[in-house]
Amino acid sequence: MKTHKKKIQLIHIENCTSTQDYLHGHVDEWLSRFPICVTAGSQSGGRGRHQRRWHSPPGLGLYFSWGFLLREKKSLPWVPLGAGVAVAETLKRFCSRRRIRLKWPNDVLLDGRKIAGILSESRITSEGVICICGIGINLNHLESDFPDDLRKRATSLRLSCGRSFEAAEILPVILSRLDLLHRNLEKRRIRGLRSRTRRLTRWMRCESLEFRGQSETRRGRFAGIARDGGLILLGANGNKEICYSGEVEWPDADNKTISRR
């Protein structure tokens, strides 16, 4: 176990089912050491939202989970978006001439293709909220490294920038940003985070979209990010509503839905 300069405990595992599951399995044992970061060389069962598989072969990506205790419970809705902003702004440092965007609520896109994803999970306790953010970033994938169903929707830093990357050069930058995010969330400093999220999601305003929640689907236009991190949807009737806990997709010309991730 090593210590990051911001006192984030670092644990590396060569292979595991997923860093998310591994950290969940040790959370009670390690809670006193939070914040903590578990990295893996590869994952046999890496997962994203709704139990979707995250392709995690050895040597090609950065796979880690960041666990911390959030005592300011009202800031909880900003955790997944804030982590997405931290990842997006980090990647901008390494491919500044490319377009890095955030797809609400937690996907990072590079030139329209998914390069990173965030899975945020939490548990409320008497001490505060235990937050665990699983983060996967495609570093060195070539197109042939992606499964067939992902080749047209995913990309990597290597494909974009033409060189290989080491996880060790990316991780410290992200952890510094995540540490700052944690401190701002504890102090409820949301205004700056909301402004940065707006800039990264501004591209979503250009088209009609479909919001798929747990029990219903709504269509409209993206109208911004609410103060609590929700997606503001402008309906055909001109009414605005705030959407949470769902996914965004775009209908194609045949009125079918496609996910641009």
Stockholm file with secondary structure:
# STOCKHOLM 1.0

chainA/1-261         MKTHKKKIQLIHIENCTSTQDYLHGHVDEWLSRFPICVTAGSQSGGRGRHQRRWHSPPGLGLYFSWGFLLREKKSLPWVPLGAGVAVAETLKRFCSRRRIRLKWPNDVLLDGRKIAGILSESRITSEGVICICGIGINLNHLESDFPDDLRKRATSLRLSCGRSFEAAEILPVILSRLDLLHRNLEKRRIRGLRSRTRRLTRWMRCESLEFRGQSETRRGRFAGIARDGGLILLGANGNKEICYSGEVEWPDADNKTISRR
#=GR chainA/1-261 SS CEECTTSCEEEEEEEESCHHHHHHHHHHHHGGGCSEEEEEEEESSCBCGGGCBCCCCTTTEEEEEEEEEECCGGGGGGHHHHHHHHHHHHHHHHSTTSCEEEETTTEEEETTEEEEEEEEEEEEETTEEEEEEEEEEECSCCGGGSCGGGTTTBCCHHHHHSSCCCHHHHHHHHHHHHHHHHHHHHTTCCHHHHHHHHHHHGGGGGSEEEEECSSCEEEEEEEEECTTSCEEEECTTSCEEEECSCEEEEECTTSCEECCC
#=GC SS_cons         CEECTTSCEEEEEEEESCHHHHHHHHHHHHGGGCSEEEEEEEESSCBCGGGCBCCCCTTTEEEEEEEEEECCGGGGGGHHHHHHHHHHHHHHHHSTTSCEEEETTTEEEETTEEEEEEEEEEEEETTEEEEEEEEEEECSCCGGGSCGGGTTTBCCHHHHHSSCCCHHHHHHHHHHHHHHHHHHHHTTCCHHHHHHHHHHHGGGGGSEEEEECSSCEEEEEEEEECTTSCEEEECTTSCEEEECSCEEEEECTTSCEECCC
//
